[in-house]
Amino acid sequence: MTNRGAPDRCGAPWYGIPFRMIQHIVDPEIPADVAFLTLRELADYLRVSIRTVDKLMADGVGPPCFRVGRQRRWKIHDVRSWVDGESRRLSQQQQNFDD
């Protein structure tokens, strides 16, 4: 039985997320505020398509990013904060709907 939180010995992706990205997320040696995601890595992390990420960004509701040349990058810390905020917002909406 393999550990669900780590890739297999061949470095195969875990749940479709590349190991190099998982390493940034869980490696305590890499501070979360300096670990960056590419567009593909962000889409894999959120388990959505690149098109969905592009739409979120175009609508102004995605996680904050910055540019390196023409490429967008996301700090893992900012992505985690955005996901936490979205989870809280959706929970509050659900509670308001149930009332």
N, C-alpha and C positions, 0 to 999 in steps of 0.2 A: 504494500500500500504506500502510495506516495504522499508527501506532505502537500496539501491543497494550496498552501501559500508560496510554494516555490516551484520553479520549473523542474522538469525531469533532468536526468544526467546529461542529456544531449542539448540542454538549453532550449527545449521546445517552449513555445509560448504557453502561458498560464491563462486559461480562459480567453484566449485570443489576444491577450495584451503582451507585447514584446517584452522580453526579460529586461532589456536595458531600461525600459520605462519603469517596470516594477522595482528595479534596483534603486532608481531615483526616489521612489515613493517610500520604500521601507529601509533604505540604508541610512543608519543614524550618522554616518560620516558626512553625508551630503545634506547641508542645511536646506530645509524645505523652501526657504525664501530665495535660494539661488539655483534651485533645480528647475529647468525649463522644459516645456513640452512643445513639440511641433504640432502642426494642424492634424496630421495623421495620428499622433500619439494622443492628442486631446480627444479626437473622435473615438479612438479605441478605449480610452479611459472612461468616457461617458457611455460607451457602447452604442454610439449612433453613427450615422454616415457623415462624411466630410460635408456633404450638402446641407445636412441639418445644422452642423456647427456654423457654416457660412450664413445660413438663414438666421440663426440666433444672433450672430454678430451684426448682420445687416439690420435686424430689428432692434438692436441696442439692448438686448436682454441676456447676452452671453457673459461669460467671465471676462474680466478685464485683461487686455493684452497689450503688447508693445511691439514695435517693428524693429527688425534687424535687417536693414536694407529693404527689400520688398517682402520679406518673410515675416509672418506674425509668430510671436512666441508667447507662452502663458507660463507664469510662475505657478508651480504646483500648490504653493500656499494659497494663492489667490483663487485657484480652481476649487480647492477644498472648501474655502470660505464661501464661495459662490454656491457650491452644491449644498452646503449646510443651510445657507440662507434660503435657497429654493425649497429645501425640505421643510423648513419651518413655515415658510409662506404657504405651501400646499397643505400642510397639516392644519394651519389656522383656517384656510378656506374650507377645508373639509369639516372642521368643527362648526364653522358658521353655517354651512349648508345643512348639517345635521340638526342644528338648533331650531 
